[in-house]
């Protein structure tokens, strides 16, 4: 059974990487130069990359050695196993000490915030607010869905994937810096396609891992409902903020920090405000529908348990 799950997981990741590669090939190339970053992003990214790599290495090694008995090593092991084999998330988080539980939560959160600050060169907080806000809402809804069950398997699964995905971004930032990442690196078709392929696969895998961890705890119907509810609310809230603030304004502020949009395309945005407004509210509606469907599925599951 474990081998079949592993093969299925490899197939899912491979398909996601192919889809991500296609998306990377279709993305436009930025052509606007950026000003010098406000932070020495290369060296800060290298320091963070070293810490992230050590966390991943400790987790991978602890899974097969006695290092797991060291303080913090059990947390690293739990996140590594839960991210790579989410069907083992529950067993990997059993018997954790309070310190390890806090590390399972705090390490991915701290790494995510720090990586997004470096990626935007601390020149704009739009990217940071939307990304962290979306993940926060997603995590809160998942916590409500879990209810009386232990939340640590899901936290470990999602947190482990977040660490790996941040490590990928830090690899690029440590070589090129934020400015290079947005231009020299991003404008290279080969690097762009490779990066987007892996980044997209890891992004979607975070939700797959969360759903798998939930499935082990409560079944497929329950896991699918909880995942849809969390994704729906996590999509609805940031999209509603963007729609209320004005999509063209938000995109312009976002691009000022990341510089990922071609200048010609960005210049057209003010004239496309009505379509952008409509698109933002469509995303809000999609998030609401997903949240409602997922919420109903979770409620039906809980009612069936009481009957």
Secondary structure by P-SEA (a helix, b strand, c coil): caaaaaaaaaaaaaaaaaaaaaaaaabbbbcccccccccaaaaaaaaaaaaaaaaaaaaaaaaccccccccaaaaaaaaaaaaacccccccccccccaaaaaaaccaaaaaaaaaaaaaaccccaaaaaaaaaaaaaaaaaaaaaaccccaaaaaaaaaaaaaaaaaaaaaaaaccccccccccccccaaaaaaaaaaaaaaaaaaaaaaaaaaaacccaaaaaaaaaaaaaaaaaaaaaaaaaacaaaaaaaaaaacccccaaaaaacccaaaaaaaaaaaaaaaaaaaaaaaaaaaaaaaaaaac
